[in-house]
Amino acid sequence: MNTPDALPLSDLSAVSPLDGRYARASAALRPYASEYGLIRYRVLIEVRWLQHLANEARLPELAPFDGDELRRLEAIIEGFGLTQAQRVKTIERTTNHDVKAVEYFLREVCADDPTLGRAIPFLHFACTSEDINNLAYGLMLKDLRDLSLLPALRRIETSIAVLAHAHAAVPMLARTHGQPASPTTMGKELANVAYRLRRQITQIADTEILGKLNGAVGNYNAHLAAYPELDWANLNARFVQRLGLTWNPYTTQIEPHDALAETLAAAARANTVLVDFCRDVWGYIALGYFRQRRVDTEVGSSTMPHKVNPIDFENAEGNFGVANALCEHLIAKLPISRWQRDLTDSTVLRNLGVVFGHTLLALESVGRGLGKLELDPAALGAGLDDAWEVLAEPVQTIMRRYGIADSYEALKALTRGQRIDRERLHAFIDSLPIPPDERARLRALTPAGYIGAAATLAAAI
């Protein structure tokens, strides 16, 4: 088969499935996590730093920008698009340095302005590239988290909670170690997931995203060489905080990425909760507890026409796995840097969007799968009707209340490793030396009725 040496980029030729097969799910991340997005954040920070030097630090040689100049500087940020980003990339082909290319781009823009040219010497003033990069990635992470990940997670948590409420009182045979166990309700099992996910969402949202702006090795060397009289630590802390990030006062050349690792760790835990959920739902579908609404145009198998497969939950599990594998590497790698700086974090950080892309793709699949689920109460009831042995727990517990010796052992001999029916259990209950009203209460108990506080707990989530 003849293959062209180079194919134009399209959904069919993209190497990454996030930009190919699954482009619909990842397209919303492009303004933030793409090369364009990274350059745009860098431009924003360089312009904001210039404004800060003039209007906050009040450098003697850089007069404050007036209202019209500030509006023109804002226009550089607001008007930054693909054309401008391509110009930065063109400059980078000469500089072979991505942050310096942004500085040179801004020099060109300011040189063409009637008054901003005076500020050119103060572009990128006293900054190392990592002063710009760490803040750019901090803003990228904040936007990916707040504008994409958290809304998607909250939608899934809400959908699961709605299902928990709807099925709060539908009894279900629980399984521990895969074996019949004390009954629960489908709603309570869903509520467990909603609660776990809600907790992880809170932790993701509450994780601080740190930033630094303190020069080549974190000591304000260049800042103090130029203006030793200024309180640069305080000035720069205010600058970082106004970007919406938390100030990190102690760093080497790089911000050490601890907070980024903490954010990814929290996101990975949320993903893990949902992997657990996907596997459980997959099992409930296999047992017939859930049916999936048919989509008439879809094909479940190329050879078995009857198949309606749980592909959404399988797809989600796979993509959560890819996201968490990348999270694991970023978490382990990024906080480590040789001495005051090495470059290993630079290439790794460019995969931040890939982590969020696979996570959002997985969340989309979970949402789609949840929308297809239909509970089959009859299937759940059938499992309970054949599991009278699970009532060994309440019987032996009430026996203990009335001081009957070896209560557990008696029920173990009656039920362990064997199925018993209503008649055999009732015969055992009738032989017990307990008050008649307690005996009647035990006789009235059924597997479907032995759900404890499950319905109440599910309704309260």
C-alpha positions as CSV (number, residue, x, y, z in Angstrom):
1,M,0.0,0.0,0.0
2,N,1.4,3.4,-1.0
3,T,1.3,6.0,1.8
4,P,1.9,9.7,1.2
5,D,5.0,11.0,2.9
6,A,3.0,13.7,4.7
7,L,-0.7,14.0,5.2
8,P,-2.4,17.3,5.9
9,L,-3.7,17.5,9.5
10,S,-7.3,16.5,9.9
11,D,-9.5,14.3,12.1
12,L,-8.3,11.4,10.0
13,S,-4.6,12.1,10.0
14,A,-4.1,13.4,13.6
15,V,-1.7,11.3,15.6
16,S,-3.4,12.0,18.9
17,P,-7.0,10.6,19.1
18,L,-7.8,13.8,21.1
19,D,-7.3,15.8,17.9
20,G,-8.7,13.1,15.7
21,R,-11.4,10.6,16.6
22,Y,-12.3,12.5,19.8
23,A,-11.8,16.0,18.6
24,R,-15.3,16.9,19.4
25,A,-14.7,16.3,23.1
26,S,-11.3,18.1,23.3
27,A,-12.1,21.1,21.1
28,A,-13.2,23.2,24.0
29,L,-9.7,22.9,25.5
30,R,-8.0,24.4,22.5
31,P,-8.2,28.0,23.7
32,Y,-6.4,27.0,26.9
33,A,-4.1,24.0,26.5
34,S,-2.9,24.4,22.9
35,E,0.4,26.0,21.8
36,Y,-1.8,29.0,20.9
37,G,-3.2,29.0,24.4
38,L,0.2,28.9,26.0
39,I,1.5,31.8,23.9
40,R,-1.7,33.8,24.7
41,Y,-1.1,33.3,28.4
42,R,2.5,34.4,28.0
43,V,1.5,37.6,26.2
44,L,-1.1,38.4,28.9
45,I,1.5,38.0,31.6
46,E,4.2,40.1,29.8
47,V,1.7,42.9,29.2
48,R,0.4,42.8,32.8
49,W,4.0,42.9,34.1
50,L,4.7,45.9,32.0
51,Q,1.6,47.6,33.3
52,H,2.6,46.7,36.9
53,L,6.1,48.1,36.5
54,A,4.7,51.4,35.3
55,N,1.6,51.9,37.3
56,E,2.3,49.9,40.5
57,A,6.1,49.8,40.9
58,R,6.3,53.4,39.6
59,L,9.8,52.9,38.1
60,P,11.3,56.4,37.6
61,E,12.3,55.7,34.0
62,L,8.9,54.3,33.1
63,A,6.1,56.8,33.4
64,P,2.7,55.4,34.3
65,F,0.5,54.5,31.3
66,D,-2.5,56.9,30.8
67,G,-6.0,55.6,30.2
68,D,-5.6,55.5,26.4
69,E,-2.3,53.7,26.6
70,L,-3.8,51.2,29.0
71,R,-6.7,50.6,26.6
72,R,-4.2,49.9,23.8
73,L,-2.3,47.5,26.0
74,E,-5.5,45.7,26.8
75,A,-6.2,45.5,23.0
76,I,-3.0,43.6,22.5
77,I,-4.4,40.9,24.9
78,E,-7.9,41.0,23.7
79,G,-7.0,41.0,20.1
80,F,-4.5,38.2,20.3
81,G,-5.5,35.4,17.9
82,L,-4.1,32.8,15.6
83,T,-2.6,35.3,13.3
84,Q,-0.6,36.9,16.1
85,A,0.3,33.5,17.5
86,Q,1.7,32.5,14.1
87,R,3.8,35.6,14.1
88,V,5.3,34.6,17.5
89,K,6.1,31.1,16.0
90,T,7.7,32.7,13.0
91,I,10.0,34.7,15.3
92,E,10.7,31.6,17.4
93,R,12.2,29.9,14.3
94,T,14.9,32.6,14.5
95,T,15.3,32.8,18.3
96,N,14.9,29.1,19.0
97,H,13.4,30.4,22.3
98,D,9.7,30.4,22.8
99,V,9.5,33.1,25.6
100,K,12.0,35.4,23.9
101,A,9.9,35.2,20.8
102,V,6.9,36.6,22.8
103,E,9.1,39.5,24.0
104,Y,10.2,40.2,20.4
105,F,6.6,40.1,19.2
106,L,5.6,42.6,21.8
107,R,8.5,44.8,20.9
108,E,7.2,44.9,17.3
109,V,3.7,45.7,18.5
110,C,4.9,48.5,20.7
111,A,7.2,49.9,18.1
112,D,4.3,50.4,15.8
113,D,2.3,52.3,18.5
114,P,2.5,56.1,18.7
115,T,3.6,56.1,22.4
116,L,4.1,52.6,23.7
117,G,7.5,52.4,22.1
118,R,8.9,54.2,25.1
119,A,8.2,51.0,27.2
120,I,10.1,48.6,25.0
121,P,13.2,48.5,27.3
122,F,10.9,47.3,30.1
123,L,9.4,44.4,28.3
124,H,10.3,41.2,30.2
125,F,12.2,43.4,32.7
126,A,14.3,41.4,35.2
127,C,12.4,38.3,34.3
128,T,13.7,34.8,33.6
129,S,11.6,32.8,31.2
130,E,10.3,30.7,34.0
131,D,8.8,33.8,35.7
132,I,6.6,34.0,32.6
133,N,6.1,30.3,32.1
134,N,5.1,29.3,35.6
135,L,2.5,32.0,35.6
136,A,1.3,31.0,32.1
137,Y,0.9,27.4,33.2
138,G,-0.7,28.5,36.4
139,L,-3.4,30.4,34.6
140,M,-3.8,27.5,32.1
141,L,-4.3,25.1,35.0
142,K,-6.7,27.4,36.7
143,D,-8.8,27.8,33.5
144,L,-8.7,24.1,32.7
145,R,-9.8,23.3,36.2
146,D,-12.5,26.0,36.8
147,L,-13.9,26.3,33.3
148,S,-13.7,22.7,32.1
149,L,-13.0,20.0,34.7
150,L,-15.0,21.2,37.6
151,P,-18.2,21.9,35.6
152,A,-18.0,18.5,34.0
153,L,-17.4,16.7,37.3
154,R,-20.3,18.6,38.9
155,R,-22.6,17.6,36.1
156,I,-21.7,13.9,36.6
157,E,-22.1,14.2,40.4
158,T,-25.5,15.8,39.9
159,S,-26.6,13.1,37.5
160,I,-25.6,10.3,39.9
161,A,-27.3,12.0,42.8
162,V,-30.5,12.4,40.8
163,L,-30.4,8.6,40.1
164,A,-29.7,8.0,43.7
165,H,-32.8,9.9,44.7
166,A,-34.9,8.2,42.0
167,H,-33.9,4.7,43.2
168,A,-33.4,5.4,46.9
169,A,-35.8,2.7,48.0
170,V,-35.3,0.0,45.3
171,P,-33.9,-2.9,47.2
172,M,-30.8,-4.8,45.8
173,L,-28.8,-7.7,46.9
174,A,-25.4,-6.5,47.9
175,R,-22.3,-8.5,47.1
176,T,-19.1,-8.5,49.2
177,H,-16.3,-10.6,47.7
178,G,-18.8,-11.3,44.9
179,Q,-21.0,-13.3,47.2
180,P,-24.5,-12.4,48.5
181,A,-24.4,-10.0,51.4
182,S,-26.8,-7.8,53.4
183,P,-29.2,-6.0,51.1
184,T,-28.9,-2.4,50.2
185,T,-30.7,-0.2,47.7
186,M,-29.6,0.9,44.2
187,G,-30.0,4.4,45.3
188,K,-27.7,4.0,48.3
189,E,-25.0,2.5,46.2
190,L,-25.3,5.5,43.8
191,A,-25.3,7.9,46.8
192,N,-22.0,6.4,47.9
193,V,-20.4,7.5,44.6
194,A,-22.0,10.9,44.6
195,Y,-20.7,11.6,48.1
196,R,-17.2,10.4,47.2
197,L,-17.1,12.4,44.0
198,R,-18.5,15.5,45.8
199,R,-15.6,15.3,48.3
200,Q,-13.0,15.1,45.5
201,I,-14.6,18.0,43.7
202,T,-14.2,20.1,46.8
203,Q,-10.5,19.2,47.1
204,I,-9.8,20.0,43.5
205,A,-11.5,23.4,43.8
206,D,-9.7,24.2,47.0
207,T,-6.2,23.3,45.9
208,E,-4.1,26.5,45.7
209,I,-2.3,27.2,42.4
210,L,1.0,28.9,43.1
211,G,3.1,31.3,41.1
212,K,6.4,33.1,41.4
213,L,8.2,36.1,39.9
214,N,11.6,36.4,41.5
215,G,14.2,36.1,38.8
216,A,16.8,33.6,37.6
217,V,17.4,31.7,40.8
218,G,14.6,33.1,43.0
219,N,16.5,35.9,44.8
220,Y,15.5,39.1,42.9
221,N,19.1,39.5,41.8
222,A,18.3,41.6,38.7
223,H,15.5,43.4,40.3
224,L,17.6,44.6,43.1
225,A,20.6,45.4,40.9
226,A,18.4,47.8,38.9
227,Y,16.3,49.3,41.8
228,P,17.7,48.3,45.2
229,E,15.4,50.7,47.0
230,L,12.2,48.8,46.0
231,D,10.4,46.1,48.0
232,W,10.3,43.7,45.1
233,A,9.0,40.7,47.1
234,N,5.9,42.7,48.1
235,L,5.5,44.2,44.6
236,N,5.7,40.9,42.9
237,A,3.5,39.1,45.4
238,R,0.8,41.6,44.6
239,F,1.3,41.0,40.9
240,V,0.9,37.2,41.2
241,Q,-2.1,37.5,43.5
242,R,-3.9,39.9,41.1
243,L,-3.5,37.2,38.4
244,G,-5.6,35.0,40.6
245,L,-2.8,32.8,41.8
246,T,-1.2,32.2,45.2
247,W,2.2,33.7,45.8
248,N,5.1,31.3,46.4
249,P,8.0,33.3,48.0
250,Y,10.6,30.6,48.0
251,T,11.7,29.0,44.8
252,T,14.7,28.3,42.6
253,Q,14.6,29.4,39.0
254,I,11.3,27.4,38.7
255,E,8.2,27.4,40.7
256,P,8.6,23.8,42.0
257,H,5.2,22.5,40.7
258,D,4.1,21.1,44.1
259,A,0.7,22.8,43.8
260,L,0.3,21.6,40.2
261,A,1.0,18.0,41.4
262,E,-1.5,18.4,44.2
263,T,-4.2,19.5,41.7
264,L,-3.5,16.6,39.4
265,A,-3.5,14.2,42.4
266,A,-6.9,15.4,43.4
267,A,-8.2,15.1,39.8
268,A,-6.7,11.6,39.6
269,R,-8.6,10.6,42.7
270,A,-11.9,11.8,41.2
271,N,-11.1,9.8,38.1
272,T,-10.4,6.8,40.3
273,V,-13.8,7.1,42.0
274,L,-15.4,7.1,38.6
275,V,-13.4,4.1,37.4
276,D,-14.8,2.3,40.4
277,F,-18.3,3.5,39.4
278,C,-17.9,2.5,35.8
279,R,-16.9,-1.0,36.7
280,D,-19.8,-1.4,39.1
281,V,-22.4,-0.1,36.6
282,W,-20.8,-2.4,34.0
283,G,-21.5,-5.3,36.4
284,Y,-25.0,-4.2,37.2
285,I,-25.7,-4.1,33.4
286,A,-24.3,-7.6,33.1
287,L,-26.7,-8.8,35.9
288,G,-29.6,-7.2,34.2
289,Y,-30.2,-4.7,37.0
290,F,-29.9,-1.9,34.5
291,R,-31.0,-2.0,30.9
292,Q,-29.6,0.4,28.3
293,R,-31.9,2.4,26.1
294,R,-31.4,1.3,22.5
295,V,-30.1,3.6,19.8
296,D,-31.7,2.1,16.7
297,T,-28.9,3.2,14.4
298,E,-26.1,1.8,16.5
299,V,-24.5,-1.7,16.1
300,G,-23.4,-3.6,19.2
301,S,-21.5,-6.3,17.4
302,S,-20.4,-7.0,13.9
303,T,-21.7,-10.6,14.1
304,M,-24.2,-10.7,17.1
305,P,-27.2,-8.6,16.3
306,H,-28.7,-8.8,19.8
307,K,-25.8,-7.0,21.5
308,V,-26.3,-3.7,23.4
309,N,-22.9,-3.2,25.0
310,P,-22.0,-0.9,27.9
311,I,-19.5,0.8,25.6
312,D,-19.8,4.3,27.2
313,F,-18.6,3.0,30.6
314,E,-15.9,1.0,29.0
315,N,-14.7,4.0,27.0
316,A,-14.8,6.1,30.1
317,E,-12.7,3.6,32.1
318,G,-10.1,3.4,29.4
319,N,-9.7,7.2,29.1
320,F,-9.7,7.7,32.9
321,G,-6.8,5.2,32.9
322,V,-4.8,7.1,30.2
323,A,-5.4,10.4,32.1
324,N,-4.3,8.9,35.4
325,A,-1.2,7.3,33.9
326,L,-0.2,10.7,32.7
327,C,-1.1,12.3,36.0
328,E,1.1,9.7,37.8
329,H,4.1,10.7,35.6
330,L,3.5,14.5,36.0
331,I,3.0,14.2,39.8
332,A,6.2,12.1,40.1
333,K,8.4,14.2,37.7
334,L,7.4,17.8,37.9
335,P,8.4,18.6,41.6
336,I,11.9,17.3,40.9
337,S,14.5,19.6,39.2
338,R,18.3,19.3,39.3
339,W,19.8,22.1,41.4
340,Q,18.3,25.4,40.5
341,R,16.8,24.4,37.1
342,D,16.8,21.7,34.5
343,L,14.6,21.6,31.4
344,T,12.9,18.2,31.9
345,D,9.7,19.9,33.1
346,S,9.3,21.9,29.9
347,T,8.3,19.1,27.6
348,V,6.3,17.3,30.3
349,L,4.2,20.3,31.0
350,R,3.0,20.5,27.4
351,N,1.0,17.3,28.1
352,L,-1.2,19.1,30.7
353,G,-4.0,19.5,28.1
354,V,-3.7,15.8,27.3
355,V,-4.5,14.9,30.9
356,F,-7.6,17.1,30.9
357,G,-8.5,16.0,27.4
358,H,-8.7,12.3,28.3
359,T,-10.4,13.1,31.5
360,L,-13.1,15.3,29.8
361,L,-13.6,12.6,27.2
362,A,-14.1,10.0,29.9
363,L,-16.6,12.3,31.7
364,E,-18.5,12.8,28.5
365,S,-18.8,9.0,28.1
366,V,-20.0,8.6,31.7
367,G,-22.6,11.3,31.1
368,R,-23.8,9.6,27.9
369,G,-23.9,6.2,29.6
370,L,-25.9,7.5,32.6
371,G,-28.4,8.9,30.1
372,K,-29.1,5.5,28.7
373,L,-29.7,3.6,32.0
374,E,-33.1,2.2,32.9
375,L,-33.5,0.3,36.1
376,D,-35.2,-3.1,36.1
377,P,-36.7,-3.6,39.6
378,A,-37.9,-7.1,38.7
379,A,-34.3,-8.2,38.0
380,L,-33.2,-6.8,41.4
381,G,-36.1,-8.4,43.1
382,A,-35.3,-11.8,41.6
383,G,-31.8,-11.8,43.2
384,L,-33.3,-11.0,46.6
385,D,-36.0,-13.7,46.4
386,D,-33.4,-16.4,46.1
387,A,-31.1,-15.1,49.0
388,W,-32.9,-15.8,52.3
389,E,-29.5,-16.7,53.8
390,V,-28.7,-13.0,54.1
391,L,-31.2,-12.8,57.0
392,A,-28.8,-14.9,59.1
393,E,-27.3,-11.5,60.1
394,P,-30.4,-10.0,61.8
395,V,-31.4,-13.3,63.3
396,Q,-28.1,-13.9,65.0
397,T,-27.9,-10.3,66.1
398,I,-31.3,-10.5,67.8
399,M,-30.3,-13.8,69.4
400,R,-27.2,-12.0,70.8
401,R,-29.5,-9.3,72.3
402,Y,-31.3,-12.0,74.3
403,G,-28.2,-13.6,75.5
404,I,-28.3,-16.8,73.5
405,A,-24.9,-18.4,73.5
406,D,-23.1,-19.2,70.2
407,S,-25.6,-17.3,68.2
408,Y,-23.2,-16.7,65.3
409,E,-22.1,-20.3,65.2
410,A,-25.7,-21.5,65.1
411,L,-26.5,-19.4,62.1
412,K,-23.1,-20.3,60.5
413,A,-24.0,-24.0,60.7
414,L,-27.5,-23.3,59.2
415,T,-26.5,-21.1,56.3
416,R,-22.8,-21.0,55.5
417,G,-22.0,-22.2,52.0
418,Q,-25.6,-23.2,51.3
419,R,-28.9,-21.6,50.2
420,I,-31.9,-21.7,52.5
421,D,-35.5,-20.9,51.8
422,R,-38.1,-19.0,53.8
423,E,-39.5,-22.2,55.4
424,R,-36.2,-23.5,56.7
425,L,-35.3,-20.1,58.1
426,H,-38.7,-19.7,59.8
427,A,-38.4,-23.1,61.3
428,F,-35.2,-22.0,62.9
429,I,-36.7,-18.8,64.1
430,D,-39.6,-20.7,65.7
431,S,-37.2,-22.7,67.7
432,L,-35.6,-19.7,69.4
433,P,-36.2,-18.8,73.0
434,I,-37.0,-15.1,72.4
435,P,-40.1,-13.1,73.1
436,P,-43.1,-13.9,70.7
437,D,-43.2,-10.3,69.3
438,E,-39.5,-10.5,68.4
439,R,-40.1,-13.9,66.8
440,A,-43.0,-12.4,64.8
441,R,-40.8,-9.5,63.7
442,L,-38.2,-11.8,62.4
443,R,-40.7,-13.9,60.6
444,A,-42.0,-10.8,58.9
445,L,-38.6,-9.9,57.6
446,T,-37.7,-10.5,54.0
447,P,-34.5,-10.0,52.1
448,A,-36.1,-7.1,50.2
449,G,-37.2,-5.5,53.5
450,Y,-33.8,-5.8,55.2
451,I,-32.3,-2.6,53.9
452,G,-31.6,-0.8,57.1
453,A,-31.3,3.0,56.6
454,A,-30.4,2.7,52.9
455,A,-33.4,4.5,51.5
456,T,-33.0,7.4,54.0
457,L,-29.3,7.7,53.3
458,A,-29.8,7.7,49.5
459,A,-32.6,10.3,49.7
460,A,-30.4,12.6,51.8
461,I,-27.5,12.8,49.4
